[in-house]
Amino acid sequence: MSEVQTLFAKRLHDLRRLKGWSQPEVGKLIGTSGAIIGRYERAEMMPSIEVAKKLAQAFEVTLDYLVSPNDQPNLVQDKSMLERIRAINDLSGDERERLLYVVDGVLRDARARRAYASV
């Protein structure tokens, strides 16, 4: 059993428990059975890339988080924020740059206000 397989199994189990989902519920979400999810969680087998992508999408984490030692799950708690991020990714490069310029300005102002408020 590889380190990646062990890590994947633990992350999958932890994410499922965090969401409060059963193995059959996760299986249904991605088009497989609860028994297969159990085998993934026990590191008895690894999913295909396609199935791993479906799992990452279901848990709203990156595929990288599921299979690498990176401890940042990249969970997006706010669904509307996730939708906005996806919409931004669909913009052209020029539109995205303009939007990010505005966002950077707002963030810079917010940080400055917080810094002055704590003085």
PAKOL-113136 format. One record per residue (C-alpha): x, y, z. Coordinates in steps of 0.5 Angstrom, whole numbers, padded with zeros to 4 digits, always signed. Layout:
BEGIN
XYZ
...
This chain:
BEGIN
+0000+0000+0000
+0003+0007-0002
+0003+0013+0002
-0001+0016-0003
-0006+0011-0002
-0006+0011+0005
-0007+0019+0005
-0013+0019+0000
-0016+0014+0005
-0016+0018+0011
-0017+0024+0007
-0024+0021+0004
-0026+0018+0011
-0025+0025+0014
-0028+0029+0009
-0034+0024+0009
-0035+0024+0017
-0034+0032+0017
-0040+0033+0012
-0044+0027+0016
-0045+0023+0010
-0045+0015+0010
-0041+0011+0005
-0048+0010+0001
-0049+0017+0000
-0042+0019-0002
-0043+0013-0007
-0050+0015-0010
-0047+0022-0011
-0041+0020-0015
-0045+0014-0018
-0042+0008-0015
-0043+0004-0009
-0042+0005-0001
-0038-0002-0001
-0033+0001-0006
-0033+0008-0002
-0031+0003+0004
-0026+0000+0000
-0023+0007-0002
-0023+0009+0006
-0020+0002+0008
-0014+0003+0003
-0016-0003-0001
-0017+0000-0007
-0016+0007-0011
-0021+0010-0015
-0019+0012-0023
-0018+0019-0024
-0025+0021-0026
-0028+0018-0020
-0023+0022-0016
-0025+0028-0019
-0032+0027-0018
-0030+0026-0010
-0026+0032-0010
-0032+0036-0013
-0037+0033-0008
-0033+0035-0002
-0031+0041-0005
-0024+0040-0005
-0018+0040-0010
-0016+0033-0013
-0009+0035-0010
-0011+0036-0003
-0014+0028-0003
-0007+0025-0006
-0002+0030-0003
+0001+0032+0004
-0002+0039+0003
-0006+0040+0009
-0010+0046+0006
-0016+0043+0004
-0019+0049+0000
-0026+0048+0002
-0030+0053+0000
-0035+0054+0005
-0040+0059+0002
-0043+0056-0004
-0044+0063-0007
-0037+0065-0007
-0035+0058-0010
-0040+0060-0016
-0037+0067-0017
-0030+0064-0017
-0032+0059-0022
-0035+0065-0026
-0029+0069-0026
-0025+0063-0028
-0030+0063-0035
-0028+0070-0036
-0023+0072-0041
-0016+0074-0039
-0017+0081-0040
-0023+0081-0036
-0021+0077-0030
-0015+0082-0030
-0019+0088-0029
-0024+0084-0024
-0018+0082-0020
-0015+0089-0020
-0021+0092-0017
-0021+0086-0012
-0014+0087-0010
-0016+0095-0009
-0022+0093-0004
-0018+0088+0000
-0012+0093+0001
-0017+0098+0003
-0020+0093+0008
-0013+0091+0011
-0011+0098+0012
-0018+0100+0015
-0017+0094+0020
-0009+0096+0021
-0012+0103+0023
-0017+0101+0027
-0013+0096+0032
-0008+0102+0033
